[in-house]
Amino acid sequence: MRIDKFLKVSRVIKRRTVANEACDAGRVTINGRPAKASAEVKVGDVVEVGFGSGKTCFKVLKVNENVRKEDAGGMYELLSE
């Protein structure tokens, strides 16, 4: 699954266009490497997203196309905020 879609489906970022812009600005990394919006994310990848002055780091646990709001938090495990 593309990283911009994963960020939207997992509700880390509210809209896919915002996730796409964050990737283009270089604020998203997968396993320590800057990620374009089209980069593929897999189970076990460590993703870091920069928000303003802070960063959120999480590990991907599941990759599902459609997830209910209640189950979205189960797609990843927070490592740091």
C-alpha positions in Angstrom: 0.0 0.0 0.0 1.2 3.5 -0.7 2.4 5.5 2.3 0.0 8.4 1.7 -3.0 6.0 1.6 -1.7 4.2 4.7 -1.4 7.5 6.7 -5.0 8.3 5.7 -6.5 4.9 6.3 -4.8 4.5 9.7 -5.9 8.1 10.6 -2.5 9.3 11.4 -3.2 12.2 8.9 -6.8 13.2 8.3 -6.7 13.6 4.5 -4.7 11.9 1.7 -3.9 15.2 0.1 -2.3 16.4 3.3 -0.4 13.1 3.6 0.8 13.5 0.0 2.0 17.1 0.7 3.8 15.9 3.9 5.7 13.3 1.8 6.6 15.8 -0.9 7.9 18.2 1.8 10.2 15.4 3.1 8.5 15.1 6.5 7.8 11.4 6.2 10.5 8.7 6.4 10.2 4.9 6.1 13.0 3.0 7.9 15.1 6.1 8.1 14.8 7.0 4.4 12.8 9.9 3.0 9.6 8.6 1.4 7.7 9.8 -1.6 3.9 9.5 -1.5 4.1 6.5 -3.8 6.5 4.6 -1.6 5.2 1.1 -0.6 4.7 0.4 3.1 4.9 -3.1 4.5 4.3 -4.8 7.9 7.3 -4.2 10.1 8.3 -0.9 8.6 9.1 2.0 11.0 7.5 5.3 9.8 8.4 8.7 11.1 6.1 11.7 10.4 7.0 15.3 11.3 4.2 17.5 12.6 5.2 21.1 13.2 7.9 21.0 15.8 7.3 17.4 16.9 7.7 14.0 15.3 5.7 10.8 15.6 7.4 7.4 15.1 5.4 4.2 14.7 5.8 0.6 13.5 3.4 -0.8 11.0 1.4 -3.8 12.3 -1.3 -4.3 9.6 -1.9 -3.1 6.1 -5.6 -3.1 5.3 -7.4 -1.2 2.5 -10.5 -0.4 4.5 -10.6 -0.1 8.3 -13.3 1.1 10.7 -12.5 4.1 12.8 -12.4 2.0 16.0 -9.8 -0.4 14.5 -7.5 2.2 12.9 -5.3 2.4 15.9 -4.5 -1.3 15.6 -2.7 -0.8 12.3 0.4 0.7 14.0 2.3 0.7 17.3 3.5 4.1 18.6 7.3 4.1 19.3 7.6 7.8 20.2 5.7 11.1 20.0 
